Amino acid sequence: MQLQLLRNALLKLTYAGRTLLIDPDLGSKHSRPSFTGRSQNPMVALPEPIESILAGVEQVIVSHLHADHFDAVAKERIPKELPLLCQPGDEAAIRQAGFVNVTPLEHFLRLGPIVITRQPAQHGTGAVVEKMGPVMGLVFEAPGEPTLYWCGDSVLYPPLRDAVATTAPDVIVTHSCGAQWDDTLIVMDAEQTLELCEAHPEAIVIATHMEALDHATVDRATLRRAAEARGIGAKRLRIPADGETIAISCPAPAGA
């Protein structure tokens, strides 16, 4: 497995011989309005050209329709014939953007040797959940690959805790910038990320969705300091820079 963080939630995943693009936000720096008045968004540029990001992609995954996960530039630049996976309810809007091979993920999908399974996610708590709308997490499994649990735009809440515990993944990807809406947390912050690390010491946690949007409250350095204070080292909690690729092999079988 190779996982490249491009920016924010945008990931390029090479898994079981397939190349997948997750939550494509391809807009240029400062091309969208501010959420808080601190800065226009995205706050940083993409680390490589769009042509390079799209090279080799065989499957696109859009977890929900917020612009920082599927923006106007992505709708324009991604080839319309590429298979695109989304959550139920978003397929009509995506087809209206011209995409012709759109599949809503009800439960699971087989993509060659890969099984992708939908998982619970909640974009905040209380009244803000309705404003944010539905979101989803995902699990990726394939022979010879580590099991990957991608939390998506979610806080750490009981159904997610239970799903991660049931899955017992080798790798967990979190959105850890502590973004807030109406003074309410809408994705994991440092404390929730570290809670997940401590609950699953056998897993590698990869913290993403950081330093790209102006309603975030946690940056990479803050999360690393908090992790070190709790005794969680850089091998267990990876905090990639934009453009960085992390390679993880399947764990050896017990007793090997």
GUMAR-972720 format. One record per residue: y negated, x, z negated of N, C-alpha, C in turn. Coordinates in nm, 4 decimals. Layout:
! residues N
PT,Y,X,Z,Y,X,Z,Y,X,Z
...
END
This chain:
! residues 256
PT,0.1193,0.0839,0.0000,0.0000,0.0000,0.0000,-0.1242,0.0873,0.0000
PT,-0.2176,0.0552,0.0885,-0.3492,0.1177,0.0874,-0.4537,0.0081,0.0810
PT,-0.5457,0.0239,-0.0125,-0.6501,-0.0762,-0.0325,-0.7848,-0.0061,-0.0215
PT,-0.8625,-0.0445,0.0783,-0.9956,0.0118,0.0942,-1.0997,-0.0906,0.0528
PT,-1.1839,-0.0519,-0.0448,-1.2991,-0.1341,-0.0801,-1.4128,-0.0989,0.0148
PT,-1.4607,-0.1973,0.0885,-1.5761,-0.1733,0.1756,-1.7060,-0.1990,0.1010
PT,-1.7208,-0.3194,0.0478,-1.8408,-0.3560,-0.0293,-1.8152,-0.4899,-0.0949
PT,-1.8579,-0.5028,-0.2197,-1.8465,-0.6299,-0.2911,-1.7003,-0.6740,-0.2960
PT,-1.6651,-0.7879,-0.2352,-1.5259,-0.8336,-0.2345,-1.4527,-0.7965,-0.1068
PT,-1.5206,-0.7342,-0.0123,-1.4613,-0.7045,0.1189,-1.3597,-0.5912,0.1071
PT,-1.2343,-0.6238,0.1333,-1.1246,-0.5293,0.1236,-1.0502,-0.5214,0.2562
PT,-1.0018,-0.4015,0.2874,-0.9109,-0.3818,0.3996,-0.7792,-0.3353,0.3402
PT,-0.6796,-0.4203,0.3513,-0.5501,-0.3977,0.2873,-0.4453,-0.3640,0.3923
PT,-0.3831,-0.2473,0.3786,-0.2682,-0.2106,0.4603,-0.1442,-0.2263,0.3742
PT,-0.0559,-0.3190,0.4144,0.0533,-0.3632,0.3273,0.1724,-0.3986,0.4143
PT,0.2849,-0.3347,0.3881,0.4088,-0.3611,0.4632,0.3869,-0.3519,0.6135
PT,0.3072,-0.2540,0.6545,0.2854,-0.2314,0.7959,0.1838,-0.3222,0.8616
PT,0.1215,-0.4104,0.7844,0.0199,-0.5011,0.8385,-0.1179,-0.4633,0.7835
PT,-0.2222,-0.4962,0.8592,-0.3594,-0.4699,0.8161,-0.4332,-0.6022,0.8012
PT,-0.4804,-0.6276,0.6795,-0.5456,-0.7543,0.6475,-0.6885,-0.7272,0.6014
PT,-0.7789,-0.8162,0.6379,-0.9184,-0.8080,0.5949,-0.9467,-0.9268,0.5036
PT,-0.9935,-0.8974,0.3824,-1.0136,-1.0004,0.2815,-1.1624,-1.0192,0.2546
PT,-1.2084,-1.1425,0.2626,-1.3448,-1.1847,0.2285,-1.4517,-1.1028,0.3006
PT,-1.4609,-1.1198,0.4325,-1.5542,-1.0398,0.5116,-1.7001,-1.0844,0.4986
PT,-1.7790,-1.0006,0.4351,-1.9250,-1.0118,0.4324,-1.9760,-0.8896,0.5069
PT,-2.0230,-0.9085,0.6283,-2.0585,-0.7964,0.7162,-2.2083,-0.7837,0.7388
PT,-2.2882,-0.8586,0.6639,-2.4323,-0.8556,0.6815,-2.4938,-0.7221,0.6434
PT,-2.6087,-0.6936,0.7004,-2.6784,-0.5685,0.6711,-2.7490,-0.5774,0.5359
PT,-2.7831,-0.4627,0.4824,-2.8526,-0.4541,0.3545,-2.9798,-0.5382,0.3572
PT,-2.9988,-0.6174,0.2510,-3.1189,-0.6991,0.2298,-3.1373,-0.8068,0.3371
PT,-3.0269,-0.8530,0.3966,-3.0379,-0.9538,0.5027,-3.0346,-1.0972,0.4511
PT,-3.0056,-1.1161,0.3216,-3.0016,-1.2506,0.2638,-3.0913,-1.2576,0.1409
PT,-3.1284,-1.3800,0.0997,-3.2220,-1.3931,-0.0120,-3.1638,-1.3451,-0.1455
PT,-3.2554,-1.3201,-0.2377,-3.2196,-1.2846,-0.3748,-3.1692,-1.4070,-0.4502
PT,-3.0810,-1.3836,-0.5484,-3.0405,-1.4890,-0.6419,-3.1323,-1.4940,-0.7631
PT,-3.1851,-1.3795,-0.8032,-3.2572,-1.3690,-0.9314,-3.4000,-1.3189,-0.9184
PT,-3.4418,-1.2765,-0.7986,-3.5722,-1.2152,-0.7816,-3.5710,-1.0643,-0.7989
PT,-3.4550,-1.0076,-0.8307,-3.4447,-0.8632,-0.8540,-3.4357,-0.7856,-0.7228
PT,-3.3628,-0.8402,-0.6257,-3.3448,-0.7711,-0.4981,-3.2902,-0.8689,-0.3966
PT,-3.3226,-0.8478,-0.2690,-3.2527,-0.9215,-0.1649,-3.1082,-0.8719,-0.1588
PT,-3.0225,-0.9534,-0.0999,-2.8793,-0.9230,-0.0942,-2.8314,-0.9074,0.0496
PT,-2.7217,-0.8348,0.0701,-2.6562,-0.7433,-0.0231,-2.7496,-0.6276,-0.0590
PT,-2.7316,-0.5696,-0.1758,-2.8217,-0.4645,-0.2218,-2.7895,-0.3294,-0.1601
PT,-2.6717,-0.3169,-0.0992,-2.6297,-0.1898,-0.0383,-2.5778,-0.2158,0.1022
PT,-2.5809,-0.1108,0.1833,-2.5299,-0.1212,0.3201,-2.3782,-0.1051,0.3217
PT,-2.3163,-0.1511,0.4288,-2.1745,-0.1238,0.4491,-2.1534,0.0265,0.4633
PT,-2.0395,0.0791,0.4172,-2.0173,0.2240,0.4215,-1.9736,0.2767,0.5577
PT,-1.9426,0.1870,0.6507,-1.9023,0.2294,0.7842,-1.9351,0.1184,0.8830
PT,-1.9370,0.1485,1.0121,-1.9743,0.0467,1.1111,-1.8765,-0.0710,1.1127
PT,-1.9275,-0.1857,1.1547,-1.8445,-0.3062,1.1612,-1.7247,-0.2839,1.2545
PT,-1.7438,-0.2120,1.3636,-1.6348,-0.1864,1.4567,-1.5192,-0.1144,1.3870
PT,-1.5536,-0.0214,1.3000,-1.4512,0.0530,1.2262,-1.3811,-0.0372,1.1252
PT,-1.4571,-0.1236,1.0593,-1.3997,-0.2154,0.9612,-1.2988,-0.3099,1.0274
PT,-1.3314,-0.3577,1.1465,-1.2451,-0.4543,1.2158,-1.1295,-0.3895,1.2903
PT,-1.1340,-0.2582,1.3078,-1.0301,-0.1910,1.3862,-0.8927,-0.2086,1.3228
PT,-0.7982,-0.2575,1.4005,-0.6604,-0.2724,1.3555,-0.6306,-0.3963,1.2739
PT,-0.7302,-0.4773,1.2438,-0.7078,-0.5948,1.1592,-0.6213,-0.6972,1.2326
PT,-0.5178,-0.7441,1.1623,-0.4249,-0.8414,1.2206,-0.4348,-0.9789,1.1554
PT,-0.4936,-0.9852,1.0367,-0.5026,-1.1108,0.9616,-0.6303,-1.1080,0.8791
PT,-0.7046,-1.2169,0.8824,-0.8252,-1.2316,0.8001,-0.7975,-1.3346,0.6921
PT,-0.8442,-1.3064,0.5703,-0.8312,-1.4001,0.4592,-0.9704,-1.4306,0.4061
PT,-1.0030,-1.5592,0.3982,-1.1312,-1.6040,0.3430,-1.1000,-1.6906,0.2213
PT,-1.1340,-1.6411,0.1034,-1.0969,-1.7130,-0.0190,-1.1824,-1.8366,-0.0428
PT,-1.3097,-1.8308,-0.0012,-1.3992,-1.9462,-0.0092,-1.5205,-1.9157,0.0775
PT,-1.6110,-2.0115,0.0922,-1.7135,-2.0037,0.1951,-1.8478,-1.9530,0.1469
PT,-1.8596,-1.8994,0.0261,-1.9857,-1.8393,-0.0158,-2.0193,-1.7232,0.0782
PT,-2.1474,-1.7028,0.1021,-2.1898,-1.6061,0.2032,-2.1476,-1.4637,0.1718
PT,-2.1299,-1.4309,0.0442,-2.0880,-1.2938,0.0124,-1.9370,-1.2750,0.0305
PT,-1.8688,-1.3798,0.0803,-1.7257,-1.3708,0.1106,-1.6952,-1.4049,0.2571
PT,-1.7876,-1.4718,0.3232,-1.7707,-1.5053,0.4658,-1.9091,-1.5401,0.5185
PT,-1.9778,-1.4397,0.5711,-2.1170,-1.4579,0.6074,-2.1342,-1.4838,0.7567
PT,-2.2579,-1.5064,0.7977,-2.2863,-1.5401,0.9374,-2.2474,-1.4272,1.0317
PT,-2.2642,-1.3033,0.9880,-2.2290,-1.1895,1.0741,-2.0769,-1.1832,1.0940
PT,-2.0017,-1.2090,0.9870,-1.8555,-1.2118,0.9993,-1.8123,-1.3215,1.0964
PT,-1.8754,-1.4368,1.0872,-1.8418,-1.5466,1.1774,-1.8690,-1.5093,1.3227
PT,-1.9705,-1.4269,1.3439,-2.0067,-1.3859,1.4797,-1.9198,-1.2711,1.5306
PT,-1.8898,-1.1742,1.4443,-1.8294,-1.0493,1.4905,-1.6761,-1.0475,1.4870
PT,-1.6151,-1.1241,1.3986,-1.4687,-1.1242,1.3923,-1.4138,-1.1977,1.5147
PT,-1.3183,-1.1383,1.5866,-1.2616,-1.2067,1.7038,-1.2058,-1.3445,1.6668
PT,-1.2420,-1.4433,1.7429,-1.2102,-1.5820,1.7082,-1.0604,-1.6123,1.7163
PT,-0.9843,-1.5279,1.7878,-0.8413,-1.5553,1.7998,-0.7602,-1.4949,1.6854
PT,-0.8211,-1.4119,1.6010,-0.7467,-1.3523,1.4900,-0.6980,-1.4612,1.3940
PT,-0.5746,-1.4524,1.3459,-0.5279,-1.5485,1.2454,-0.6147,-1.5403,1.1196
PT,-0.6508,-1.6562,1.0690,-0.7378,-1.6621,0.9516,-0.6767,-1.7566,0.8489
PT,-0.6622,-1.7071,0.7272,-0.6044,-1.7824,0.6160,-0.7168,-1.8233,0.5229
PT,-0.7152,-1.9494,0.4774,-0.8211,-1.9982,0.3884,-0.7620,-2.0949,0.2873
PT,-0.8451,-2.1395,0.1948,-0.7985,-2.2414,0.1010,-0.8125,-2.3796,0.1641
PT,-0.7261,-2.4731,0.1245,-0.7363,-2.6084,0.1786,-0.8749,-2.6673,0.1553
PT,-0.9276,-2.7310,0.2573,-1.0606,-2.7894,0.2501,-1.1660,-2.7085,0.3226
PT,-1.1383,-2.5810,0.3487,-1.2351,-2.4962,0.4175,-1.2052,-2.4825,0.5668
PT,-1.0889,-2.5308,0.6105,-1.0460,-2.5035,0.7476,-1.1363,-2.5686,0.8522
PT,-1.1906,-2.6873,0.8230,-1.2743,-2.7547,0.9231,-1.4015,-2.6751,0.9503
PT,-1.4657,-2.6268,0.8450,-1.5889,-2.5488,0.8624,-1.5611,-2.4189,0.9371
PT,-1.4462,-2.3572,0.9106,-1.4132,-2.2319,0.9778,-1.3826,-2.2570,1.1249
PT,-1.3139,-2.3655,1.1537,-1.2881,-2.3999,1.2945,-1.4185,-2.4320,1.3674
PT,-1.5120,-2.4949,1.2983,-1.6416,-2.5245,1.3595,-1.7161,-2.3972,1.3968
PT,-1.6856,-2.2868,1.3274,-1.7460,-2.1580,1.3603,-1.6777,-2.0916,1.4796
PT,-1.5752,-2.1582,1.5363,-1.5133,-2.1098,1.6580,-1.3776,-2.0454,1.6415
PT,-1.3272,-2.0358,1.5189,-1.1972,-1.9728,1.4975,-1.0864,-2.0712,1.5360
PT,-0.9866,-2.0214,1.6082,-0.8882,-2.1098,1.6705,-0.7499,-2.1020,1.6056
PT,-0.7312,-2.0091,1.5115,-0.5997,-1.9909,1.4491,-0.6177,-1.9889,1.2979
PT,-0.6490,-2.1053,1.2426,-0.6861,-2.1173,1.1008,-0.5750,-2.1890,1.0256
PT,-0.5292,-2.1293,0.9156,-0.4222,-2.1875,0.8352,-0.4673,-2.2044,0.6913
PT,-0.4719,-2.3281,0.6400,-0.4996,-2.3464,0.4974,-0.3753,-2.3141,0.4158
PT,-0.3936,-2.2402,0.3088,-0.2812,-2.1956,0.2266,-0.2586,-2.2964,0.1144
PT,-0.1598,-2.3810,0.1324,-0.1269,-2.4795,0.0294,-0.0514,-2.4146,-0.0862
PT,0.0532,-2.3410,-0.0532,0.1362,-2.2776,-0.1561,0.1648,-2.1317,-0.1211
PT,0.2400,-2.1082,-0.0122,0.2686,-1.9707,0.0274,0.2796,-1.9628,0.1788
PT,0.2693,-1.8382,0.2290,0.2777,-1.8121,0.3718,0.3574,-1.6845,0.3919
PT,0.4446,-1.6833,0.4913,0.5145,-1.5610,0.5299,0.4416,-1.4981,0.6479
PT,0.4074,-1.3711,0.6312,0.3420,-1.2949,0.7363,0.4301,-1.1732,0.7626
PT,0.5254,-1.1882,0.8558,0.6248,-1.0841,0.8738,0.7019,-1.0658,0.7439
PT,0.7066,-0.9427,0.6897,0.7797,-0.9191,0.5651,0.7010,-0.9571,0.4397
PT,0.5757,-0.9984,0.4572,0.4864,-1.0253,0.3433,0.4922,-1.1733,0.3066
PT,0.5000,-1.2001,0.1767,0.4822,-1.3363,0.1252,0.3502,-1.3391,0.0491
PT,0.2604,-1.4289,0.0919,0.1303,-1.4469,0.0268,0.1332,-1.5809,-0.0442
PT,0.1110,-1.5789,-0.1745,0.1200,-1.7007,-0.2560,-0.0148,-1.7310,-0.3200
PT,-0.0572,-1.8554,-0.3068,-0.1837,-1.8983,-0.3680,-0.1696,-1.9029,-0.5197
PT,-0.2785,-1.8638,-0.5890,-0.2802,-1.8604,-0.7350,-0.4064,-1.9277,-0.7882
PT,-0.4039,-1.9713,-0.9144,-0.5209,-2.0404,-0.9705,-0.6397,-1.9457,-0.9895
PT,-0.7586,-1.9997,-0.9723,-0.8821,-1.9258,-0.9964,-0.9905,-2.0267,-1.0318
PT,-1.0878,-1.9833,-1.1103,-1.1969,-2.0718,-1.1534,-1.3272,-1.9926,-1.1528
PT,-1.4219,-2.0393,-1.0727,-1.5468,-1.9661,-1.0477,-1.6517,-2.0017,-1.1536
PT,-1.6188,-1.9706,-1.2804,-1.7109,-1.9991,-1.3893,-1.6479,-2.0872,-1.4944
PT,-1.7325,-2.1435,-1.5788,-1.6877,-2.2363,-1.6824,-1.7868,-2.3516,-1.6927
PT,-1.7402,-2.4631,-1.7491,-1.8290,-2.5766,-1.7729,-1.8835,-2.6366,-1.6445
PT,-2.0094,-2.6818,-1.6516,-2.0699,-2.7544,-1.5398,-2.0867,-2.6685,-1.4160
PT,-2.0955,-2.5370,-1.4323,-2.1203,-2.4500,-1.3173,-2.0004,-2.4454,-1.2227
PT,-1.8808,-2.4792,-1.2704,-1.7619,-2.4753,-1.1852,-1.7782,-2.5687,-1.0655
PT,-1.8337,-2.6867,-1.0887,-1.8541,-2.7819,-0.9790,-1.9561,-2.7278,-0.8790
PT,-2.0603,-2.6606,-0.9283,-2.1603,-2.6025,-0.8382,-2.1003,-2.4917,-0.7526
PT,-2.0136,-2.4108,-0.8107,-1.9533,-2.2991,-0.7380,-1.8485,-2.3457,-0.6382
PT,-1.7800,-2.4552,-0.6698,-1.6772,-2.5067,-0.5813,-1.5436,-2.4389,-0.6031
PT,-1.4385,-2.4875,-0.5350,-1.3041,-2.4328,-0.5537,-1.2908,-2.2934,-0.4955
PT,-1.2048,-2.2142,-0.5572,-1.1717,-2.0791,-0.5114,-1.0222,-2.0587,-0.5309
PT,-0.9715,-1.9453,-0.4865,-0.8287,-1.9193,-0.5060,-0.8041,-1.7710,-0.5314
PT,-0.6946,-1.7435,-0.6012,-0.6405,-1.6093,-0.6103,-0.5181,-1.5998,-0.5209
PT,-0.4636,-1.4776,-0.5085,-0.3492,-1.4554,-0.4190,-0.2548,-1.3524,-0.4786
PT,-0.1268,-1.3682,-0.4487,-0.0279,-1.2646,-0.4761,0.0333,-1.2212,-0.3443
PT,0.0462,-1.0886,-0.3268,0.1096,-1.0297,-0.2086,0.2385,-0.9617,-0.2536
PT,0.3479,-0.9947,-0.1846,0.4779,-0.9333,-0.2138,0.5466,-0.8969,-0.0830
PT,0.6155,-0.7824,-0.0825,0.6943,-0.7402,0.0335,0.7924,-0.6338,-0.0113
PT,0.9092,-0.6259,0.0541,1.0058,-0.5215,0.0192,0.9443,-0.3818,0.0311
PT,0.9664,-0.3005,-0.0705,0.9167,-0.1638,-0.0680,0.7707,-0.1474,-0.0992
PT,0.7028,-0.2565,-0.1362,0.5608,-0.2504,-0.1695,0.5377,-0.2954,-0.3138
PT,0.4343,-0.2422,-0.3801,0.3989,-0.2940,-0.5117,0.3518,-0.4388,-0.5010
PT,0.3833,-0.5181,-0.6015,0.3329,-0.6559,-0.6053,0.1848,-0.6526,-0.6435
PT,0.1042,-0.7176,-0.5618,-0.0414,-0.7160,-0.5772,-0.0903,-0.8546,-0.6157
PT,-0.1608,-0.8615,-0.7292,-0.2256,-0.9863,-0.7715,-0.3762,-0.9699,-0.7520
PT,-0.4315,-1.0499,-0.6612,-0.5752,-1.0474,-0.6307,-0.6387,-1.1685,-0.6982
PT,-0.7234,-1.1433,-0.7972,-0.7749,-1.2524,-0.8804,-0.8802,-1.3375,-0.8113
PT,-0.9537,-1.2802,-0.7150,-1.0593,-1.3552,-0.6493,-1.1801,-1.3755,-0.7382
PT,-1.2679,-1.4660,-0.6945,-1.3907,-1.4949,-0.7687,-1.3578,-1.5850,-0.8876
PT,-1.3078,-1.5248,-0.9938,-1.2629,-1.6041,-1.1080,-1.2967,-1.5354,-1.2389
PT,-1.3256,-1.6174,-1.3381,-1.3288,-1.5679,-1.4751,-1.1842,-1.5589,-1.5253
PT,-1.1685,-1.4928,-1.6382,-1.0371,-1.4848,-1.7017,-1.0204,-1.6104,-1.7867
PT,-0.9387,-1.7035,-1.7365,-0.9195,-1.8305,-1.8071,-0.7693,-1.8567,-1.8159
PT,-0.7243,-1.9512,-1.8999,-0.5809,-1.9611,-1.9300,-0.4873,-1.9699,-1.8099
PT,-0.5123,-2.0532,-1.7086,-0.4175,-2.0558,-1.5965,-0.4044,-1.9220,-1.5244
PT,-0.5125,-1.8463,-1.5150,-0.5039,-1.7145,-1.4525,-0.4243,-1.6194,-1.5407
PT,-0.4514,-1.6223,-1.6706,-0.3737,-1.5387,-1.7631,-0.2241,-1.5656,-1.7475
PT,-0.1902,-1.6945,-1.7441,-0.0490,-1.7322,-1.7352,0.0119,-1.6885,-1.6023
PT,-0.0645,-1.7036,-1.4935,-0.0129,-1.6679,-1.3616,0.0109,-1.5179,-1.3505
PT,-0.0795,-1.4382,-1.4056,-0.0605,-1.2931,-1.4024,0.0617,-1.2552,-1.4861
PT,0.0751,-1.3159,-1.6031,0.1903,-1.2855,-1.6890,0.3215,-1.3225,-1.6200
PT,0.3245,-1.4354,-1.5510,0.4453,-1.4793,-1.4807,0.4784,-1.3868,-1.3636
PT,0.3752,-1.3424,-1.2932,0.3942,-1.2563,-1.1764,0.4353,-1.1152,-1.2151
PT,0.3819,-1.0647,-1.3282,0.4055,-0.9261,-1.3725,0.3784,-0.8279,-1.2587
PT,0.2560,-0.8270,-1.2052,0.2270,-0.7450,-1.0869,0.2182,-0.5962,-1.1198
PT,0.2324,-0.5162,-1.0162,0.2122,-0.3717,-1.0283,0.0646,-0.3359,-1.0167
PT,-0.0092,-0.4162,-0.9404,-0.1512,-0.3920,-0.9155,-0.2258,-0.5233,-0.9321
PT,-0.3411,-0.5175,-0.9994,-0.4267,-0.6345,-1.0175,-0.5658,-0.5985,-0.9673
PT,-0.6205,-0.6794,-0.8770,-0.7575,-0.6598,-0.8286,-0.8467,-0.7644,-0.8932
PT,-0.9530,-0.7176,-0.9575,-1.0464,-0.8074,-1.0243,-1.1837,-0.8014,-0.9583
PT,-1.2596,-0.9083,-0.9752,-1.4020,-0.9102,-0.9425,-1.4745,-0.8997,-1.0761
PT,-1.5390,-0.7852,-1.0994,-1.5757,-0.7464,-1.2364,-1.7239,-0.7207,-1.2575
PT,-1.8111,-0.7782,-1.1746,-1.9541,-0.7476,-1.1861,-2.0257,-0.8320,-1.2908
PT,-1.9558,-0.9285,-1.3519,-2.0216,-1.0122,-1.4517,-2.1349,-1.0960,-1.3950
PT,-2.1223,-1.1389,-1.2698,-2.2271,-1.2216,-1.2089,-2.2462,-1.3502,-1.2885
PT,-2.3709,-1.3970,-1.2941,-2.4027,-1.5191,-1.3679,-2.4768,-1.6179,-1.2787
PT,-2.4532,-1.7452,-1.3092,-2.5250,-1.8548,-1.2429,-2.5603,-1.9555,-1.3511
PT,-2.6849,-1.9959,-1.3578,-2.7313,-2.0846,-1.4648,-2.6942,-2.0279,-1.6018
PT,-2.7111,-1.8955,-1.6175,-2.6800,-1.8255,-1.7431,-2.5332,-1.8391,-1.7838
PT,-2.4476,-1.8614,-1.6865,-2.3035,-1.8765,-1.7122,-2.2270,-1.7738,-1.6304
PT,-2.1301,-1.7098,-1.6924,-2.0468,-1.6117,-1.6234,-1.9647,-1.6813,-1.5153
PT,-1.9644,-1.6241,-1.3925,-1.8896,-1.6874,-1.2831,-1.7784,-1.5984,-1.2272
PT,-1.7754,-1.4709,-1.2639,-1.6606,-1.3826,-1.2383,-1.6418,-1.2974,-1.3636
PT,-1.5365,-1.2186,-1.3666,-1.5100,-1.1389,-1.4860,-1.6209,-1.0384,-1.5132
PT,-1.6454,-1.0147,-1.6423,-1.7351,-0.9079,-1.6845,-1.6515,-0.7924,-1.7385
PT,-1.7151,-0.6956,-1.8017,-1.6413,-0.5802,-1.8536,-1.5379,-0.6226,-1.9570
PT,-1.5763,-0.7092,-2.0493,-1.4848,-0.7489,-2.1569,-1.3613,-0.8176,-2.1012
PT,-1.3782,-0.9106,-2.0082,-1.2632,-0.9811,-1.9521,-1.1753,-0.8870,-1.8689
PT,-1.2366,-0.7942,-1.7969,-1.1594,-0.6969,-1.7197,-1.0735,-0.6109,-1.8119
PT,-1.1320,-0.5646,-1.9213,-1.0576,-0.4797,-2.0141,-0.9503,-0.5587,-2.0879
PT,-0.9783,-0.6855,-2.1145,-0.8759,-0.7726,-2.1746,-0.7527,-0.7798,-2.0852
PT,-0.7757,-0.7924,-1.9547,-0.6657,-0.7996,-1.8596,-0.5907,-0.6663,-1.8551
PT,-0.6644,-0.5563,-1.8593,-0.6003,-0.4238,-1.8641,-0.5098,-0.4118,-1.9856
PT,-0.5586,-0.4542,-2.1007,-0.4823,-0.4401,-2.2247,-0.3623,-0.5331,-2.2286
PT,-0.3752,-0.6492,-2.1655,-0.2631,-0.7435,-2.1621,-0.1520,-0.6972,-2.0688
PT,-0.1851,-0.6090,-1.9723,-0.0871,-0.5648,-1.8728,-0.0947,-0.4125,-1.8571
PT,-0.0542,-0.3395,-1.9599,-0.0660,-0.1931,-1.9555,0.0221,-0.1285,-1.8497
PT,0.1206,-0.2026,-1.7988,0.2082,-0.1483,-1.6953,0.1459,-0.1564,-1.5560
PT,0.0379,-0.2305,-1.5430,-0.0250,-0.2522,-1.4122,-0.1451,-0.1597,-1.3928
PT,-0.1730,-0.1298,-1.2674,-0.2984,-0.0638,-1.2307,-0.3989,-0.1740,-1.1984
PT,-0.5140,-0.1714,-1.2641,-0.6202,-0.2677,-1.2375,-0.7264,-0.2000,-1.1516
PT,-0.7643,-0.2666,-1.0426,-0.8677,-0.2154,-0.9521,-0.9866,-0.3101,-0.9602
PT,-1.0971,-0.2613,-1.0136,-1.2164,-0.3437,-1.0334,-1.3080,-0.3327,-0.9116
PT,-1.3397,-0.4477,-0.8510,-1.4240,-0.4529,-0.7317,-1.5383,-0.5521,-0.7542
PT,-1.6095,-0.5842,-0.6430,-1.7175,-0.6832,-0.6464,-1.8290,-0.6364,-0.7404
PT,-1.8727,-0.5115,-0.7211,-1.9712,-0.4521,-0.8107,-2.0852,-0.3875,-0.7311
PT,-2.2054,-0.3935,-0.7906,-2.3243,-0.3228,-0.7428,-2.3657,-0.3643,-0.6020
PT,-2.3414,-0.4906,-0.5670,-2.3778,-0.5367,-0.4331,-2.4679,-0.6593,-0.4345
PT,-2.4699,-0.7335,-0.5452,-2.5458,-0.8583,-0.5532,-2.6362,-0.8571,-0.6759
PT,-2.7527,-0.9210,-0.6635,-2.8528,-0.9037,-0.7690,-2.8343,-0.9964,-0.8888
PT,-2.7303,-1.0830,-0.8875,-2.7043,-1.1615,-1.0094,-2.5905,-1.1013,-1.0915
PT,-2.5489,-0.9793,-1.0556,-2.4486,-0.9077,-1.1341,-2.5115,-0.8527,-1.2623
PT,-2.4268,-0.8368,-1.3645,-2.4746,-0.7840,-1.4928,-2.3988,-0.6585,-1.5358
PT,-2.2948,-0.6194,-1.4606,-2.2115,-0.5039,-1.4958,-2.2039,-0.4105,-1.3763
PT,-2.2330,-0.2821,-1.3991,-2.2156,-0.1841,-1.2917,-2.0953,-0.0957,-1.3201
PT,-2.0635,-0.0078,-1.2283,-1.9437,0.0750,-1.2408,-1.9490,0.1650,-1.3641
PT,-2.0637,0.2276,-1.3864,-2.0751,0.3205,-1.4993,-2.0576,0.2474,-1.6321
PT,-2.1133,0.1277,-1.6425,-2.0992,0.0486,-1.7655,-1.9539,0.0126,-1.7906
PT,-1.8841,-0.0293,-1.6859,-1.7436,-0.0656,-1.7015,-1.6605,0.0563,-1.7391
PT,-1.6862,0.1711,-1.6780,-1.6097,0.2914,-1.7109,-1.6324,0.3328,-1.8556
PT,-1.7588,0.3289,-1.9014,-1.7865,0.3654,-2.0415,-1.7143,0.2715,-2.1368
PT,-1.7168,0.1423,-2.1068,-1.6501,0.0444,-2.1935,-1.4994,0.0691,-2.1951
PT,-1.4421,0.1035,-2.0788,-1.2984,0.1302,-2.0716,-1.2631,0.2539,-2.1531
PT,-1.3397,0.3594,-2.1407,-1.3114,0.4820,-2.2148,-1.3216,0.4590,-2.3651
PT,-1.4154,0.3751,-2.4066,-1.4293,0.3443,-2.5490,-1.3080,0.2698,-2.6029
PT,-1.2356,0.2017,-2.5144,-1.1152,0.1278,-2.5533,-0.9888,0.2073,-2.5257
PT,-1.0024,0.3301,-2.4801,-0.8856,0.4133,-2.4531,-0.8158,0.3811,-2.3232
PT,-0.8859,0.3184,-2.2301,-0.8286,0.2841,-2.0995,-0.8790,0.3861,-1.9986
PT,-0.7903,0.4702,-1.9492,-0.8289,0.5799,-1.8626,-0.8389,0.5424,-1.7165
PT,-0.8808,0.6406,-1.6377,-0.9064,0.6184,-1.4954,-0.7797,0.5969,-1.4141
PT,-0.6629,0.6328,-1.4679,-0.5386,0.6065,-1.3955,-0.4990,0.4601,-1.4045
PT,-0.5319,0.3961,-1.5161,-0.4963,0.2549,-1.5347,-0.6031,0.1612,-1.4810
PT,-0.7296,0.2009,-1.4907,-0.8389,0.1192,-1.4384,-0.9104,0.1988,-1.3307
PT,-0.8894,0.1581,-1.2063,-0.9556,0.2233,-1.0937,-1.0840,0.1459,-1.0627
PT,-1.1914,0.2187,-1.0411,-1.3199,0.1568,-1.0082,-1.3702,0.2246,-0.8812
PT,-1.3230,0.1813,-0.7650,-1.3538,0.2535,-0.6412,-1.4995,0.2406,-0.5993
PT,-1.5481,0.3452,-0.5346,-1.6780,0.3409,-0.4690,-1.6650,0.2663,-0.3369
PT,-1.7764,0.2184,-0.2840,-1.7739,0.1543,-0.1531,-1.7217,0.2534,-0.0494
PT,-1.6256,0.2100,0.0297,-1.5657,0.2945,0.1307,-1.4414,0.3675,0.0849
PT,-1.4146,0.3688,-0.0443,-1.3006,0.4437,-0.0983,-1.1687,0.3702,-0.0730
PT,-1.0648,0.4477,-0.0434,-0.9313,0.3933,-0.0240,-0.8409,0.4377,-0.1369
PT,-0.7661,0.3447,-0.1923,-0.6685,0.3733,-0.2975,-0.5295,0.3480,-0.2416
PT,-0.4406,0.4470,-0.2545,-0.3024,0.4339,-0.2095,-0.2120,0.4247,-0.3317
PT,-0.1244,0.3252,-0.3327,-0.0316,0.3033,-0.4450,0.1067,0.2779,-0.3882
PT,0.2038,0.3522,-0.4406,0.3417,0.3367,-0.3972,0.4147,0.2353,-0.4845
PT,0.5243,0.1836,-0.4302,0.6066,0.0909,-0.5071,0.6681,0.1656,-0.6249
PT,0.6672,0.1090,-0.7454,0.7295,0.1763,-0.8595,0.8786,0.1976,-0.8367
PT,0.9314,0.3045,-0.8916,1.0745,0.3298,-0.8815,1.1513,0.2244,-0.9608
PT,1.2697,0.1839,-0.9164,1.3502,0.0862,-0.9926,1.3818,0.1392,-1.1321
PT,1.3979,0.0479,-1.2251,1.4316,0.0870,-1.3617,1.5583,0.1705,-1.3616
PT,1.5541,0.2823,-1.4326,1.6700,0.3687,-1.4424,1.6809,0.4712,-1.3328
PT,1.5868,0.4641,-1.2355,1.5919,0.5601,-1.1230,1.5442,0.6960,-1.1696
END
